[in-house]
Amino acid sequence: MSRAEHLYHRIMVGLLFTLLALPFTGHTALCTVVRLE
């Protein structure tokens, strides 16, 4: 695998994990804000 392909693969995996994590982090942040109020 060339460097460019390796970098592209890492970016894709990073984006995928970010998209999967967003609902969980958003939900956690929302719960924290609701508790503080």
Secondary structure, DSSP 4 states (H G I P E B T S, - for coil): --HHHHHHHHHHHHHHHHHHHHHHHHHHHHHHHHHH-
